[in-house]
Amino acid sequence: MAAQKGKDLLLKVDSDGLGSFTTVAGLRTRTISFNAETVDITHQESAGQWRELLDGAGIKSARLSGSGVFKDAASDEVVRGYFFNGTIRDWQVVIPDFGTATGAFQITSLEFSGRHDNEMTFDMTMESAGEVTFAAA
């Protein structure tokens, strides 16, 4: 994958639950990480005492995070409401020239900060709450 502009990594939410995704306004940085736990099946007769893993086993998860400024009251209300209500909603991350990851996520962290001479910013983290699918670009 060639170098890409960070602003092209889009975080979108299905805010009405009808499958229509809209970009979350005001995000300056966005990150997605995919994780997979392993199942160790090493035993006394493992070749050279090297660890062996069970193919296809373990738990997969994804974490989305973002930070930025709220562009308007509507985007502020959506994110804040999802956090305080523990709402699980479908989200998408569009990774330029790579593909789109889609799945249910819950906001697990929401932080606000601000300096006296600057705008207020927020940071949020979301954890997958079900299967995350990937569609290549």
SEKE-127557 format. One record per residue (C-alpha): residue in one letter; y, x, z. Coordinates in steps of 0.1 Angstrom, whole numbers, plus 5000, padded with zeros to 4 digits. Layout:
# residues N
aYXZ...
This chain:
# residues 137
m500050005000a503450144990a506450155013q507849815021k510949675036g510449555072k512449245066d509749125042l507249095070l507648725076l506548525107k506248145100v505247845121d503847505113s506347335135d505446975126g501647025126l501346905090g500747245073s504247315062f505247665074t508847765079t510148115088v511148155124a514848225123g516648525137l513648765140r514749125135t511349285141r507849145137t504449295144i500849185140s497849365154f494149285148n491649375175a487849375177e485849435209t482549605204v479049545219d477449865230i473649875224t473050245232h469750315248q467650615259e466250675224s469650655205a469850935181g471451245198q472551015226w475350885203r476650535210e475350255189l477249935183l475849585174d476949505139g479149185136a479149125174g482149115198i485348925201k488048935175s491648865184a495148905170r498548955186l501848865171s505148985185g508748955174s512249015187g515648915175v518448655180f518248285178k520148175147d520647825159a519747575186a516847435167s514947765164d515647835201e514347495211v511147525191v510147865205r511247775241g509447445240y506247605227f506347855255f507047625284n504647355272g501847605264t501747475229i499147615205r500447595170d499447745136w501448045126q501448275095v502348635090v503148735055i502449105050p504149215017d501649334990f498849295015g498248925022t498748645047a497148595081t497048235093g495748095126a496447915159f498548115184q500048055218i503248215230t502248425260s505448605267l509048515262e511848745274f515648725270s518049005274g521749085266r524549325272h527949215282d529349345249n526649225225e524548915215m521648785236t518248875222f514748755228d511248905226m508048705223t504348775221m501648545209e497948565212s495348415189a493748095201g491148045174e490048185141v492548385121t492048375083f493248635059a494248575022a494848885002a498048904981
